[in-house]
């Protein structure tokens, strides 16, 4: 049987027991849990949700230290040393350049492109930054922190492919998202509102009070005059309320959108050749009276009313519920249960929006531990690739290929164009073609043929392992003991006729491509 045919046949065997509406769907939650101990089951669940998946021996290590202690450790990432990931990031030039330097490189290459030369260095730097995310997710000991960086990056999405964001986004992630990922939501919200990357992406740099004239003309040529913003742009104001804070049903009106846009007129950025950073243009600001969500903003105020607005939104009851629901969707279930959301809201109210405390409340909620929500979420492409590499104790090499693999599976990092960011739900990631791609990658990883990944299976699954015990060993080491009877049968049958080394590769690869491994 040809390799491609065997892959299709094996994928079909793995998916046979699925009572789902479409070929390639995965069974809903409640997958079997390890039977050897309750603590191992709890440890596996926590590692699947708070991290990018267990490495070999992680379940035992978490059991030994105590599941609750592990959770508390992950809630305090500043106390965890992370030397390995920092060493691996050192060769990446993009992390050593500030936005002004990146802007100069990009603009210089734009001029060269007009002469027929490619944007080679700018593209390499963008690929380096995508790779940095994969390296951190794979190697970092601060796993929950990296999960939260990804969560907020997606929540406050900025599209890397839009104009100046090609050189603004690295600074946005490094100095806006990362420092605030486990702090107060108010601080994170204000930081994103001051970010040139966000203000450019959602067009607030084009928003000025009608009739505003800059103190100096932009230029005397007609084309320069045409570039002067002419009036209010509502894009950022709308997404600020609909996505970033209140939610689509958060109780605001179209007039609130208009008034929020008026409050934020003048919030802009310096041109790339003049430092790039945030600037408040007083000349562009609407100093009239406004009302937002019934809250008056008196006339005559400047940048300070924007700060007051952001604080109002950060602590609004609709924001508390919207954000708690999104966090529960990430850590508990695609359709988050009310009890989990309520726990997050109460923690938000009690602590003034302390993200760490909201997470702690979610992890302590009965819903987080409920059997029906275990193994009930499908991994995104990033989560799948990283968890597969971690499962075999692999590591990203010095190339930039691993981030490209994530992109080929459907989630090119920082390249989701709409402000909604990548979806969190199973329906967005599961279909027969996607599962076959994941199975193919799993087999490539196990065989050591997946580019960008250094893997050695010798310690994980010894080559002289008894063939009759191979499936059970792979089930325990790769799947945490959660394999169904059908998956165990497929592992045994497909490896039975192969030499020991090839049987090991087949069993590990099929486990990485199995329905159980797609769930977390």
N, C-alpha and C positions, 0 to 999 in steps of 0.2 A: 504493500500500500504506500503511495507517495506520501511525503511528509505533510503536504498541505491537506490531503484527504484524511490522513490520520488525525491531524489537529481538529478538523471539522467533526470527524467521527467521535473523538474523545470529548470534545466540547459538548456534543449532543448527549453523550452518556452522562456527563456531569450534570446536565440541565434536565435530564429526563423526569425526575420526580417533582418538577416545579409545577404546582397547580396555579399558574398565573395567566393573565389575559393575553399575553403575547410571548412568542418565543424569545428567550433571552432574558425574561424577567427573573428576579430573584425572589425566593420565599420571604414572607414577612417575618417579623422578629420572633424571639423566643427560641433561638437555636439551642441545641443541647449544651449544657455547661459541663465543665470537667467534673468527674465524679469523685476524685480523690479527696477533695476537701472544699469546704465552703470558702475558706480564705483564698484558695487558689482561684476559685470562681470570681470572687470579689476583685482579686488582684488583676486577673485577666480583663475584667470589665473596665477597671480604672485605666489600665494601660491602653486599652483600645479607644477610650474616650478622651483622656487627658493628654495622651501622647500620640505620636505618629506610629504607634504599634510597638509591641515588645520585641526586644532583641533576645537572642538565645540566653536563657538564664534569668531574664528580667522578672518573670513571674515568681520564681523562687526567691529572688532578692527582695521583691516587694513583700512577699509573705514573711520573710525573715525580719524585715524592719517594721512591718505592720502597715496595713493598707492606709489607715488614717494618718499615720506619720508620713507616709509617702505623699499623700494628698497635701498635707501641710507644707512639706518640703517644696512641692511644685508651686504652691501659692506664694512662696517667698523666693523667687528666682535669684534675687540679688545676693543670696547667701550660698548659691551653688557655683562652684568653680567650673569654668568652661574652656579650659586651655586648648583642648583638642580642636574645637571648632574654630577658635581664633587663629591657631596655627595654619589650618587649612585655608582660611580666607586671606591670608597675607599676600599670596601672589596676585590677587584680584585688584587690578589697577583702579577700577571704577570706585572702589571704597576709599581710595586715597585722594580723590579729586573733589573739589567743592563745586557748587552749581555754576559759578562764574567760569571756572576752567572747563567744565563739561560743555557749557554753552559756547565757549570760544571754539572748542574742538568741533562741535556740531555745526556751527555757523560757517566755519572755515571750510568744512567738507561740503556744505550745501553749495557754496560758491564753486568748489571744485566739481561738484556733480553737474553744474551747468556747463562745464567744459567736457563732460563725458566721463568723469572719473567716479568710481563707486564710493559710497559712504562706508568704507571698510572699517576704519577705526571706531566710528560712532556705533556701528552695528556690533562690533566686538565688545564694546563697553556695555551695551544693552544686554547682550548675551551673558556677560560676566555677572551682571546684576541679577538676572534671572537665576543663574547658577548659584549665586550666594544664598538665595532663598532655599534651594534644594539642599545645599550643603548644611545649612543651619538646621533645617527640619530633620535631616538624617543623623547628624552627629551631635547636636547639642544635648547637654544634660538638662538644660532648662526647657523641657519639652512643652509644658503647658504654656510657658511664655511664648514660644514659637507658634503654637497653635493660636494664641490670642493675637499675635502680630498678624497672622494670616487672616483671622476673623475680622480685625479692624481694617486691614488693607482692603478686604472685600467690601466691608460695610461702607467705608469712605473711599469707594473706588475712584481711581484716576487712570485714564487710558494712556498708556505709554506711547501710543502711535500718533498722538495729536500734537503737532507743532512743537512748541517750547517744552511740553511735558516729556519730550525725548531726553532732555537734559535736566529737567526739574524733578522728575520722579525719584531718582535715587536719594536725593536729599530729603524728599517728602517722607519716604519710608524710614530712612535712618534717623532723622531728627524731628519728625512730627509723630509718626505712628509708634515706632519702637520705644521711645522714652516714656510714653503715656499708656502703653498697652495694658498695664496692670494698676494704673493709678485712678484718679478721679475722672469720671466721664466729662465733667465740666471742663477740666483742663485739656482733655483730648479734643473736645469739640472746638474750643477756642483756638487751639493750635492748628487744627485743620482749616479753620476759617481764616487764619493768618497765612496759610501756606500759598505761595505763588502757584504751586502745581494745581491746587484745587481751584483757586480763583481764575486761573487760565482755562482749566478744563471745562468749568461750568460758566465761563464767559462773564464773570463778574468784573474782570478788567475792562470790559466794554460797557459797564453800567455807570452812567452819570446822570445827574439831574438834568432834565431837559433845558436847553439853552445855556448850559455851563460852558465856559470858555477857559482853557488853560492859561496860566499866567504868561507863558511864552508860546508863540505859534509853533506847531510841530514842523513847519516848513512852509516855504512860499510856493512850492509847486502844487498844482491842483491835486495830484495823486496823494500828496502828503496831507492836504486838507481833508480829503475824503476819508482818511484813516482816523480822524478824530471821532471818538464815540459821540453819538447824537442823542442818546436817551437811556432810559432804564431798561435793563435786561433782567428778566425774571427767572432765568434758568437756575441759578444757584439758590435763590430764595425758595423756589418750589422744591428742589431736591433736599435742601436743608430741612424742610419740614416733613416732606413725604417720606424720605428715605433715612435721613440722618437722625431725626429726633422723633416727631410726633407719630409718624406712620400715616398711611393713606386715609385711615379713618380716625385721625387724631383730633378732629373737631375744628379745623381751620377752614377759612373761606378763601375765595379768590381775592377778596380785598385784603385779607391778611398776607397773601403772597405778594401783592403789590406793595404793601407797606413794609414788609420785611426787605424787599428789594430796595425801597427808598432808604431804609435804615442803613443798608450796607453799600449805598453809593459811596464811591471814593476809596473803597477797599480794593487795592490794586497791587501791582508789582512794578519794580524798576526794570527798565530795559536791560537785556543781557549784558550790554557793554557798560552798564552803570551799576553793576552789583547784583542784579536779579531779584533781591529780596523783597519782602513785603513793604508797601508804602501806603499811607493814608493820604489821598489827594483831597485836601480841604476844598479846593475849588470845584471838585466834582460832587461834593456831598449835598444832599437835600436836607436843609436845616428847618424844614417845616414840621409842623406837629403831625404825629402819626399815632395810630392805635393798632396794636397787635394782640389778638386773642383777648380783647377787652382791656388790655393794659395800656395806659397812655404813655406816650413818649413826647414830652413837651418840646416846643420849638426851640431852636438855637443850640442844640447839642451837636457834638462832632463824633469822633471815633468811639467815645465812651458809651454812646447809646447802642452801638453795635455789640459791645461787650455785655451791656445790660440785657440786650435781646438774647444773646447766646446763653447767658445764665438762666434767663426765664425759660428757654426751651429745654435746657439740660435738666431742669428740676420739675418740669411739667408732668402731671400724672400720666398723660398719654405717652410721653417719652419713656417713663419708667416701665410701663406695660409693654410698649413696642420693643424696647431693647431687651427686656427680660424674656419676652417671647422668642426673640431671635437667638439669644444665648441658649435657651432651652431647646430650640430647634437644632442648634449645633451640638449640644452635649447630651440630649435625651432622645428626642424623636422629631421626625420631619413635621408632624402635626403635634406640637408641644402640648402636654397636658396642663390643665388649669392650675393644679396644685403646685407644679414646678414654677410656673409663671408667678403665682402669688408669692411663693418663697422669695423669688428674685425681687419683686416689687417691695416687699416688706423690708428686705435688706437695703434696697435703694433708699427707701424713706428713712430708715434708721441711721444710715451712714452718709447721707448726702451724695449718693451715687459713687461710692467706692467700689470699683470694678472687682477688686480682690474679694471684698465681702459679699458681693452679689454672687460671685462664683462659688464661694464657700457655702452660701445658703442653698444654691442649686445642687451642689454635690452632697449636701446633707438631707435633701428632700427625699421622701419615700419614693417619689416617681423616678428619681435617678437610679435607684436600686431595684425597681420593679422588674420581675422576670420578663414581662412582655416588651420591655424597652431595651433589653440586652440583645446585642447583635441585630439591632433593628434598623441601623442606618447603613447606607451604601457609601463606600469611600469615593471621594472625588478622584480624578486622575492624579493629582499631587499626592493625596493621601495614599492611594494605591501604590504608586511607584516608590515613595519613601518607605512605606510599611514593608514592601517586598524586599527592598535592600536591607532594611533593619532586621527582618526576619531571618536572613541568612548571614547576619553580621557582616554585611558588605559596607563599602564606603565609596563615595564619589571620588573618581580620580582627578587628575589635573586638567582634563579636557572640559569642554562646555556642553557635552552631549546630553547629560542626564536631564537638564531643563528642556532640551529639545524633545526628548521622549515624552515628558509630561505634556508638552504642546501637541505632539502628534496624537496623544490619547484624548485630546479635546479641551485642554485647559492651558493654553499658552499664557504664561504668567505675566500679569500686568497688562494684558492685551484684550480685556473684555471691554468693548466699546461703550455700551450703555452704562449709566451711573448706577444701575441696580447691582452690578457685580455678578460673579458666577453664582449659580443657584446652589442650594443646599440639599435639594430633595432627590430621592431615588429616581424619579421619572426622567430627570434631566441627564442621567449618566448611564442608565441601564438599557441596553438593547443587544441583540445577538452579535452584531458586528463589533461593538465595544468590548463585549466579554471575550470574543475570540482574540481581539488584539491584546487584551490583558493576559489571556492564557499563553499566547505566543511569547509575550515579554517574560512571563514567569518561566517558561522553558528556556528562554535565552539567558536569563539570570542564572538559573541552576546550572546550565552548561558552561557558564563563563564566557558566553558570546555576546552578552548585552554590552554595547559600548558605553564607556563612562563609568563602569562599575567594577570594582575589584572585589572578587568573591572567592572564598575557599571553603568548600563543604566538608573537608576532612574531619574537622573537630565536631562539627554539628551532627553529621551523619557519617560515621566511619564506613569506608568503602567495603569492608569485609562483613558488614551487617547481614545477619541471617535474612534471606529474601522473604521468608514467611513473617518476619517481624518488622520488615521495612516500613510497611504502611502504618503500623502502630507507632513506630518511632517518629515518622514524619508527621503523623497526626498530632503527637504530643509536642514536638519541637516547633512546628510551623503553624499549626492550627489550634494550639492550646487545648487539644482533646475534644474539639467541637465537631469533628467530622461526622457526617451522617453515614448510615450504613451504605448508602449508594456511593458516596465519595470513597469510602474505604474499599468497596468492591472494585471501583474503577482503578484506584491506585494499585491494588494487588494484581488485577488482570493485566493492566498495561505494562507493569514492570516485570511480570512473571517470566517472560521469554527472553529477557535481556541480560547481558553480562552484568555483574554487580555494579560496576562504576556507572554504566548507562542506566541501569535500573534505578540507582539513586538519583541521577539527574532527572529521569522521567517522573519519579514519585514526588520529588521536591517541586519540579516545575508545574506538575498538575495540581499540587496542593496550593501553590501561589495563584493558580488560575481558577481554583475551585470557587463555587458559590459562597462557601463559608468564609474564605479569605477576603471576598469583596465586602463583607459586612464588618461593622465595628459596633 
